[in-house]
Structures are given as C-alpha cells and as structure tokens.
Amino acid sequence: MLPFARNALSRLQVRSIQQVVARQSHQKRTPNFHDKYGNAILAGGALFCISTWTYTVTQIGIEWNLSPVGRVTPKEWRDQ
C-alpha cells in the first residue's frame, strides 16, 4: 500500500471513530435491563447461594471430623 493511501485511510478511520463517539455522547441513554435489575439479581443470587449452603452445612448431618482427638482409639495388639 502506498504511504499516502495509508495516511488517508488512517485519517478516515480516526474521523469516523470521532464521529461515532460524538454521536453517542449526544444521545440520551435509557437504562437497560442490567441498569434496572442488575444489583437486585446479584443480591438475590448471593442470598440464595448463602442460604442454600447454610442449610446444607447445618441440617443434613455431615460429621466434619475436624479433630481426631478423643475419637480415635488404638487397636489392641494381637499376639502372634
């Protein structure tokens, strides 16, 4: 590609980008679904996750066995 053609093309791209930015900045932006409900959905999902894990951890009877002290007893030695 010739240097003057490349220079003209890059100037054209810069101008078109500037026009798009200028057009977008003059438009009134209406709130979309995420602007309206995004935080509520995030909070609801977090609440659901926390409550589900809380129920799972406390109610289904898992024995976590965090410390074996007092639970493990040695087996008797067998005479051979």
NORCORWO-V788413 format. One record per helix or strand of 3 or more residues. SS is the DSSP state (H for helix, E for strand). FROM is the first residue (numbers start at 1). TO is the last residue. If there is no record, write none. Layout:
ss = {SS SS}
from = {FROM FROM}
to = {TO TO}
This chain:
ss = {H H}
from = {3 33}
to = {26 59}
